[in-house]
Amino acid sequence: MDKIDWTVWLQAGNFLLLVLLLERVLYRPLQAILDQRQARQDNAVQRSQELEAQIAQQQQAFDAQLSQAKQQAQQARAAELEQAKKEQARLISEAHEAAVTTLEQVRRDVADQHAVEADRLPGYAARLGDEVAARLLGRPL
């Protein structure tokens, strides 16, 4: 075996010195940068999770408001439909009453006209008979 020379010790010391210098100059700053980067990523992930939770809450609130608005609209529509049915029934009733009144008036007018014409009928019949007789006889009566 060969004998260990003083240059080996010098190279070992040199290596340790280099490791110490590289740690101070390169490894520590690089590790700090990597730690900062990891911290930013962790903060971004945490912020993202907070935003997702906030979005989920807002979505739930929006869905609840939308559901409530739909329910109110449905109730309003039902109320309007009920109001329209009542109005329709009222209008039909008024139209029916007006039709009954008009029908009764027409019946009275027809009955009055019938009575007037019935009173005139004997005169018309007599005149018609005279005209038929005059035509048949060929001379005025």
Backbone as ProteinMPNN parsed JSONL, in Angstrom:
{"seq_chain_A": "MDKIDWTVWLQAGNFLLLVLLLERVLYRPLQAILDQRQARQDNAVQRSQELEAQIAQQQQAFDAQLSQAKQQAQQARAAELEQAKKEQARLISEAHEAAVTTLEQVRRDVADQHAVEADRLPGYAARLGDEVAARLLGRPL", "coords_chain_A": {"N_chain_A": [[0.784, -1.163, 0.0], [0.327, 2.172, -0.673], [1.785, 5.047, 0.638], [0.198, 7.684, 2.409], [0.167, 10.806, 1.202], [1.033, 14.28, 1.758], [-0.325, 15.809, -0.073], [-2.728, 14.655, -0.487], [-4.016, 15.287, 1.825], [-4.143, 17.972, 1.46], [-5.751, 18.151, -0.819], [-8.113, 17.067, 0.265], [-8.714, 19.03, 2.168], [-9.006, 21.183, 0.475], [-11.227, 20.303, -0.928], [-13.18, 20.287, 1.134], [-13.173, 23.01, 1.746], [-14.106, 24.007, -0.682], [-16.651, 22.82, -0.701], [-17.789, 24.132, 1.495], [-17.684, 26.818, 0.609], [-19.262, 26.625, -1.724], [-21.661, 25.907, -0.537], [-22.297, 28.236, 0.898], [-22.332, 30.199, -1.141], [-23.803, 29.139, -3.295], [-25.614, 26.894, -2.679], [-27.168, 27.624, -0.338], [-28.45, 30.162, -1.158], [-29.809, 29.134, -3.375], [-31.415, 27.206, -2.131], [-32.961, 28.916, -0.555], [-34.347, 30.319, -2.522], [-35.787, 28.196, -3.627], [-37.298, 27.509, -1.358], [-38.845, 29.845, -1.062], [-40.234, 29.762, -3.448], [-41.701, 27.399, -3.05], [-43.233, 28.239, -0.87], [-44.745, 30.275, -2.103], [-46.187, 28.715, -3.899], [-47.598, 27.112, -2.087], [-49.112, 29.122, -0.852], [-50.574, 29.973, -3.079], [-52.042, 27.664, -3.649], [-53.517, 27.459, -1.294], [-54.953, 29.875, -1.404], [-56.358, 29.399, -3.724], [-57.967, 27.258, -2.895], [-59.457, 28.601, -0.949], [-60.785, 30.438, -2.571], [-62.259, 28.671, -4.162], [-63.923, 27.586, -2.213], [-65.298, 29.893, -1.503], [-66.525, 30.474, -3.94], [-68.163, 28.234, -4.119], [-69.882, 28.735, -1.966], [-71.066, 31.124, -2.844], [-72.303, 30.147, -5.132], [-74.137, 28.389, -4.011], [-75.685, 30.246, -2.599], [-76.635, 31.737, -4.754], [-78.076, 29.74, -6.12], [-80.02, 29.238, -4.188], [-81.319, 31.731, -4.126], [-82.206, 31.809, -6.755], [-83.929, 29.617, -6.775], [-85.795, 30.52, -4.93], [-86.737, 32.77, -6.292], [-87.874, 31.53, -8.519], [-89.904, 30.113, -7.237], [-91.409, 32.229, -6.187], [-92.173, 33.422, -8.564], [-93.725, 31.394, -9.633], [-95.769, 31.292, -7.743], [-96.796, 33.857, -8.097], [-97.632, 33.641, -10.73], [-99.598, 31.676, -10.432], [-101.377, 33.068, -8.806], [-102.082, 35.157, -10.546], [-103.283, 33.647, -12.555], [-105.468, 32.609, -11.171], [-106.77, 35.011, -10.611], [-107.346, 35.774, -13.229], [-109.09, 33.73, -13.958], [-111.236, 34.265, -12.244], [-111.945, 36.784, -13.225], [-112.654, 36.043, -15.82], [-114.865, 34.412, -15.262], [-116.537, 36.353, -14.155], [-116.884, 38.081, -16.352], [-118.136, 36.334, -18.154], [-120.46, 35.827, -16.759], [-121.58, 38.412, -16.709], [-121.917, 38.76, -19.476], [-123.722, 36.725, -19.971], [-125.905, 37.586, -18.455], [-126.433, 39.974, -19.827], [-127.096, 38.883, -22.303], [-129.394, 37.427, -21.622], [-131.058, 39.512, -20.823], [-131.204, 40.949, -23.232], [-132.392, 38.987, -24.842], [-134.868, 38.684, -23.552], [-135.867, 41.241, -24.02], [-136.014, 41.204, -26.818], [-137.895, 39.165, -27.124], [-140.097, 40.403, -25.93], [-140.396, 42.524, -27.707], [-140.956, 41.105, -30.064], [-143.302, 39.846, -29.26], [-144.909, 42.105, -28.837], [-144.911, 43.149, -31.443], [-146.124, 40.986, -32.689], [-148.634, 41.094, -31.504], [-149.517, 43.567, -32.478], [-149.532, 43.053, -35.221], [-151.34, 40.947, -35.229], [-153.635, 42.278, -34.551], [-153.962, 43.816, -36.853], [-154.33, 41.898, -38.755], [-157.029, 40.889, -39.356], [-157.981, 43.033, -40.887], [-156.173, 43.073, -43.022], [-156.729, 40.544, -44.053], [-159.358, 40.862, -44.879], [-159.08, 42.856, -46.863], [-157.373, 41.49, -48.602], [-159.02, 39.395, -49.336], [-161.005, 40.849, -50.671], [-159.488, 41.838, -52.812], [-158.745, 39.455, -54.097], [-161.261, 38.471, -54.795], [-162.069, 40.521, -56.484], [-160.294, 40.268, -58.561], [-160.864, 37.727, -59.441], [-163.453, 38.072, -60.288], [-163.078, 40.003, -62.044], [-163.682, 42.623, -61.89], [-164.003, 45.645, -59.946], [-164.955, 45.567, -56.533]], "CA_chain_A": [[0.0, 0.0, 0.0], [1.098, 3.408, -0.765], [1.768, 5.932, 1.784], [-0.641, 8.866, 2.168], [1.009, 11.975, 0.988], [0.46, 15.529, 2.255], [-1.188, 16.382, -1.106], [-4.071, 14.098, -0.288], [-4.634, 16.115, 2.86], [-4.369, 19.271, 0.839], [-6.924, 17.987, -1.694], [-9.273, 16.896, 1.14], [-9.001, 20.356, 2.719], [-9.497, 21.956, -0.654], [-12.591, 19.813, -1.192], [-14.039, 20.791, 2.211], [-13.284, 24.445, 1.54], [-14.982, 24.18, -1.839], [-18.015, 22.473, -0.283], [-18.263, 25.23, 2.343], [-17.907, 27.989, -0.24], [-20.435, 26.369, -2.578], [-22.86, 25.939, 0.287], [-22.608, 29.628, 1.191], [-22.548, 30.99, -2.344], [-24.742, 28.541, -4.24], [-26.667, 26.027, -2.138], [-28.088, 28.369, 0.548], [-29.346, 31.019, -1.941], [-30.689, 28.297, -4.192], [-32.407, 26.619, -1.222], [-33.866, 30.006, -0.178], [-35.227, 30.553, -3.678], [-36.71, 27.062, -3.708], [-38.24, 27.631, -0.24], [-39.778, 30.929, -1.411], [-41.099, 29.244, -4.511], [-42.631, 26.453, -2.42], [-44.158, 29.029, -0.057], [-45.686, 30.908, -3.034], [-47.078, 27.659, -4.398], [-48.508, 26.757, -0.994], [-50.056, 30.233, -0.718], [-51.473, 29.953, -4.235], [-52.965, 26.535, -3.465], [-54.435, 27.815, -0.211], [-55.833, 30.922, -1.928], [-57.236, 28.736, -4.682], [-58.967, 26.51, -2.119], [-60.356, 29.585, -0.344], [-61.643, 30.962, -3.638], [-63.207, 27.619, -4.531], [-64.933, 27.527, -1.148], [-66.108, 31.103, -1.637], [-67.355, 30.287, -5.136], [-69.2, 27.252, -3.782], [-70.867, 29.419, -1.13], [-71.811, 32.043, -3.694], [-73.145, 29.336, -6.011], [-75.255, 27.917, -3.194], [-76.554, 31.402, -2.356], [-77.292, 32.037, -6.022], [-79.07, 28.695, -6.359], [-81.126, 29.46, -3.255], [-82.058, 32.897, -4.605], [-82.879, 31.418, -7.994], [-85.04, 28.75, -6.392], [-86.801, 31.37, -4.297], [-87.331, 33.59, -7.353], [-88.764, 30.658, -9.3], [-91.074, 29.817, -6.417], [-92.222, 33.437, -6.149], [-92.763, 33.594, -9.896], [-94.773, 30.391, -9.778], [-96.885, 31.737, -6.912], [-97.39, 35.018, -8.76], [-98.334, 33.137, -11.915], [-100.813, 31.004, -9.957], [-102.297, 34.118, -8.348], [-102.589, 35.825, -11.747], [-104.189, 32.714, -13.217], [-106.701, 32.591, -10.369], [-107.414, 36.303, -10.854], [-107.877, 35.742, -14.595], [-110.268, 32.845, -13.952], [-112.335, 35.011, -11.612], [-112.356, 37.82, -14.176], [-113.344, 35.349, -16.902], [-116.182, 34.018, -14.755], [-117.337, 37.575, -14.017], [-117.246, 38.55, -17.695], [-119.118, 35.393, -18.705], [-121.721, 36.072, -16.048], [-122.135, 39.668, -17.221], [-122.36, 38.531, -20.849], [-124.927, 35.901, -19.887], [-126.989, 38.461, -17.998], [-126.763, 40.874, -20.928], [-127.782, 38.089, -23.329], [-130.739, 37.134, -21.121], [-131.813, 40.768, -20.888], [-131.469, 41.225, -24.643], [-133.348, 37.986, -25.312], [-136.187, 39.046, -23.019], [-136.31, 42.435, -24.737], [-136.401, 40.782, -28.17], [-139.16, 38.424, -26.993], [-141.179, 41.391, -25.709], [-140.603, 43.251, -28.966], [-141.636, 40.184, -30.992], [-144.687, 39.673, -28.77], [-145.627, 43.355, -29.139], [-145.089, 43.194, -32.889], [-147.113, 39.962, -32.995], [-149.946, 41.602, -31.092], [-149.898, 44.628, -33.424], [-149.845, 42.415, -36.497], [-152.556, 40.154, -35.035], [-154.751, 43.241, -34.609], [-154.098, 44.27, -38.237], [-154.559, 40.755, -39.628], [-158.377, 40.833, -39.939], [-158.09, 44.064, -41.935], [-155.392, 42.582, -44.159], [-157.439, 39.404, -44.62], [-160.533, 41.376, -45.588], [-158.584, 43.524, -48.054], [-156.861, 40.464, -49.488], [-160.19, 38.704, -49.875], [-161.626, 41.741, -51.645], [-158.636, 41.903, -53.993], [-158.838, 38.171, -54.777], [-162.586, 38.411, -55.4], [-162.112, 41.481, -57.598], [-159.514, 39.695, -59.658], [-161.603, 36.594, -59.971], [-164.629, 38.57, -60.978], [-162.59, 40.87, -63.117], [-164.226, 43.954, -61.675], [-163.845, 46.087, -58.544], [-166.099, 45.29, -55.692]], "C_chain_A": [[0.846, 1.254, 0.0], [0.876, 4.28, 0.449], [0.958, 7.186, 1.442], [0.267, 10.084, 2.209], [0.3, 13.229, 1.527], [-0.462, 16.162, 1.231], [-2.621, 15.846, -0.998], [-4.8, 14.947, 0.76], [-4.962, 17.494, 2.308], [-5.605, 19.21, -0.057], [-8.2, 17.811, -0.86], [-9.678, 18.23, 1.739], [-9.582, 21.261, 1.659], [-10.967, 21.587, -0.953], [-13.562, 20.345, -0.131], [-14.251, 22.296, 2.071], [-14.227, 24.741, 0.383], [-16.432, 23.883, -1.475], [-18.587, 23.598, 0.565], [-18.562, 26.475, 1.523], [-19.142, 27.796, -1.128], [-21.733, 26.391, -1.773], [-23.275, 27.369, 0.553], [-23.029, 30.392, -0.068], [-23.682, 30.427, -3.205], [-25.898, 27.817, -3.555], [-27.656, 26.78, -1.253], [-28.994, 29.32, -0.252], [-30.323, 30.217, -2.806], [-31.787, 27.67, -3.338], [-33.417, 27.679, -0.78], [-34.855, 30.292, -1.303], [-36.25, 29.433, -3.802], [-37.739, 27.102, -2.581], [-39.28, 28.717, -0.517], [-40.771, 30.467, -2.475], [-42.138, 28.274, -3.944], [-43.669, 27.192, -1.583], [-45.196, 29.719, -0.954], [-46.68, 29.882, -3.585], [-48.085, 27.26, -3.329], [-49.561, 27.845, -0.791], [-51.058, 30.241, -1.867], [-52.487, 28.825, -4.11], [-53.99, 26.867, -2.392], [-55.436, 28.871, -0.685], [-56.836, 30.319, -2.913], [-58.336, 27.96, -3.956], [-59.957, 27.459, -1.457], [-61.323, 30.141, -1.38], [-62.676, 29.925, -4.077], [-64.308, 27.496, -3.488], [-65.864, 28.732, -1.236], [-67.046, 31.0, -2.837], [-68.479, 29.301, -4.847], [-70.278, 27.893, -2.915], [-71.722, 30.359, -1.967], [-72.741, 31.285, -4.63], [-74.36, 28.819, -5.248], [-76.229, 29.06, -2.924], [-77.317, 31.765, -3.622], [-78.384, 31.018, -6.325], [-80.276, 28.872, -5.45], [-81.973, 30.643, -3.705], [-82.831, 32.564, -5.875], [-84.099, 30.549, -7.695], [-86.163, 29.576, -5.779], [-87.499, 32.236, -5.342], [-88.282, 32.764, -8.212], [-90.044, 30.365, -8.543], [-91.995, 31.034, -6.354], [-92.903, 33.676, -7.494], [-93.906, 32.613, -10.106], [-96.0, 30.787, -8.95], [-97.587, 32.922, -7.557], [-98.192, 34.589, -9.985], [-99.642, 32.453, -11.513], [-101.845, 32.031, -9.503], [-102.913, 34.848, -9.542], [-103.58, 34.939, -12.492], [-105.523, 32.656, -12.484], [-107.483, 33.884, -10.587], [-108.056, 36.316, -12.238], [-109.109, 34.848, -14.68], [-111.469, 33.548, -13.332], [-112.862, 36.077, -12.56], [-113.124, 37.2, -15.342], [-114.756, 34.954, -16.462], [-117.098, 35.234, -14.631], [-117.79, 38.066, -15.387], [-118.287, 37.637, -18.34], [-120.473, 35.618, -18.053], [-122.377, 37.358, -16.549], [-122.662, 39.489, -18.643], [-123.646, 37.708, -20.857], [-126.128, 36.758, -19.457], [-127.418, 39.415, -19.102], [-127.513, 40.128, -22.025], [-129.204, 37.771, -22.899], [-131.611, 38.375, -21.213], [-132.183, 41.092, -22.33], [-132.503, 40.252, -25.201], [-134.751, 38.302, -24.811], [-136.748, 40.259, -23.731], [-136.771, 42.074, -26.146], [-137.728, 40.024, -28.117], [-140.324, 39.384, -26.778], [-141.477, 42.148, -26.998], [-141.337, 42.379, -29.976], [-143.087, 39.99, -30.562], [-145.51, 40.918, -29.053], [-145.915, 43.463, -30.628], [-146.151, 42.175, -33.316], [-148.52, 40.442, -32.647], [-150.437, 42.672, -32.069], [-150.328, 44.001, -34.746], [-151.113, 41.57, -36.381], [-153.786, 41.065, -35.083], [-154.998, 43.699, -36.047], [-154.5, 43.137, -39.176], [-156.002, 40.689, -40.163], [-158.577, 41.852, -41.06], [-157.348, 43.631, -43.184], [-156.145, 41.448, -44.854], [-158.651, 39.884, -45.427], [-160.112, 42.045, -46.891], [-158.086, 42.516, -49.077], [-158.015, 39.683, -50.128], [-160.898, 39.54, -50.928], [-160.798, 41.787, -52.931], [-158.716, 40.606, -54.789], [-160.196, 38.068, -55.493], [-162.681, 39.329, -56.616], [-161.341, 40.925, -58.787], [-160.26, 38.519, -60.295], [-162.829, 37.059, -60.79], [-164.238, 39.481, -62.152], [-163.157, 42.285, -62.97], [-164.024, 44.363, -60.22], [-165.111, 45.807, -57.751], [-166.661, 46.514, -55.066]], "O_chain_A": [[1.917, 1.338, 0.601], [-0.131, 4.197, 1.151], [1.025, 7.688, 0.32], [1.018, 10.311, 3.157], [-0.915, 13.214, 1.724], [-1.309, 16.975, 1.599], [-3.584, 16.514, -1.375], [-5.979, 15.277, 0.631], [-5.97, 18.095, 2.678], [-6.42, 20.133, -0.048], [-9.251, 18.34, -1.223], [-10.868, 18.535, 1.812], [-10.527, 22.01, 1.907], [-11.81, 22.451, -1.193], [-14.652, 20.806, -0.47], [-15.361, 22.797, 2.253], [-15.059, 25.643, 0.477], [-17.339, 24.604, -1.889], [-19.742, 23.983, 0.384], [-19.591, 27.119, 1.729], [-19.964, 28.702, -1.262], [-22.771, 26.835, -2.262], [-24.456, 27.703, 0.453], [-23.996, 31.153, -0.034], [-24.446, 31.198, -3.788], [-27.058, 28.115, -3.84], [-28.865, 26.598, -1.396], [-30.208, 29.295, -0.049], [-31.494, 30.57, -2.946], [-32.944, 27.603, -3.753], [-34.603, 27.379, -0.643], [-36.048, 30.484, -1.065], [-37.43, 29.681, -4.051], [-38.907, 26.777, -2.793], [-40.463, 28.528, -0.236], [-41.969, 30.742, -2.405], [-43.311, 28.325, -4.314], [-44.843, 26.824, -1.579], [-46.38, 29.752, -0.62], [-47.87, 30.167, -3.716], [-49.27, 27.088, -3.611], [-50.74, 27.554, -0.585], [-52.246, 30.485, -1.66], [-53.662, 29.006, -4.43], [-55.18, 26.595, -2.55], [-56.629, 28.77, -0.4], [-58.01, 30.689, -2.928], [-59.499, 28.003, -4.357], [-61.153, 27.173, -1.402], [-62.515, 30.299, -1.118], [-63.831, 30.263, -4.333], [-65.479, 27.324, -3.826], [-67.076, 28.602, -1.063], [-68.212, 31.388, -2.762], [-69.615, 29.504, -5.277], [-71.464, 27.626, -3.107], [-72.945, 30.394, -1.825], [-73.855, 31.738, -4.893], [-75.474, 28.811, -5.77], [-77.444, 28.881, -3.007], [-78.509, 32.067, -3.569], [-79.485, 31.384, -6.738], [-81.416, 28.683, -5.875], [-83.202, 30.576, -3.672], [-83.974, 32.989, -6.045], [-85.162, 30.725, -8.29], [-87.338, 29.357, -6.073], [-88.716, 32.418, -5.286], [-89.357, 33.231, -8.589], [-91.133, 30.365, -9.117], [-93.215, 30.899, -6.453], [-94.063, 34.083, -7.551], [-94.933, 32.962, -10.688], [-97.134, 30.635, -9.404], [-98.816, 32.995, -7.568], [-99.281, 35.101, -10.244], [-100.669, 32.629, -12.17], [-103.037, 31.888, -9.777], [-104.112, 35.127, -9.555], [-104.594, 35.419, -12.998], [-106.583, 32.654, -13.109], [-108.705, 33.861, -10.73], [-109.172, 36.807, -12.405], [-110.063, 35.166, -15.39], [-112.587, 33.44, -13.835], [-114.073, 36.259, -12.689], [-114.122, 37.756, -15.801], [-115.72, 35.14, -17.204], [-118.283, 35.164, -14.957], [-118.954, 38.427, -15.563], [-119.213, 38.113, -18.996], [-121.507, 35.6, -18.722], [-123.585, 37.393, -16.784], [-123.729, 40.003, -18.981], [-124.55, 37.964, -21.652], [-127.215, 36.661, -20.027], [-128.61, 39.647, -19.302], [-128.453, 40.663, -22.613], [-130.125, 37.834, -23.713], [-132.766, 38.3, -21.631], [-133.32, 41.462, -22.622], [-133.392, 40.654, -25.951], [-135.718, 38.198, -25.566], [-137.943, 40.323, -24.019], [-137.793, 42.573, -26.617], [-138.59, 40.222, -28.974], [-141.397, 39.216, -27.358], [-142.633, 42.388, -27.344], [-142.238, 42.852, -30.668], [-143.991, 39.971, -31.397], [-146.667, 40.821, -29.46], [-147.02, 43.824, -31.032], [-146.973, 42.454, -34.189], [-149.47, 40.223, -33.399], [-151.609, 42.692, -32.444], [-151.354, 44.37, -35.316], [-151.883, 41.485, -37.337], [-154.839, 40.677, -35.588], [-156.146, 43.946, -36.418], [-154.965, 43.397, -40.285], [-156.174, 40.445, -41.358], [-159.252, 41.576, -42.052], [-157.85, 43.807, -44.294], [-156.198, 41.39, -46.082], [-158.929, 39.377, -46.514], [-160.739, 41.817, -47.926], [-158.338, 42.66, -50.273], [-157.977, 39.358, -51.314], [-161.341, 39.019, -51.952], [-161.361, 41.776, -54.026], [-158.752, 40.638, -56.019], [-160.271, 37.635, -56.643], [-163.28, 38.982, -57.634], [-161.752, 41.128, -59.93], [-160.276, 38.352, -61.514], [-163.163, 36.493, -61.832], [-164.995, 39.674, -63.103], [-163.083, 43.061, -63.922], [-163.887, 43.501, -59.352], [-166.213, 45.821, -58.298], [-167.639, 46.434, -54.322]]}, "name": "protein", "num_of_chains": 1, "seq": "MDKIDWTVWLQAGNFLLLVLLLERVLYRPLQAILDQRQARQDNAVQRSQELEAQIAQQQQAFDAQLSQAKQQAQQARAAELEQAKKEQARLISEAHEAAVTTLEQVRRDVADQHAVEADRLPGYAARLGDEVAARLLGRPL"}
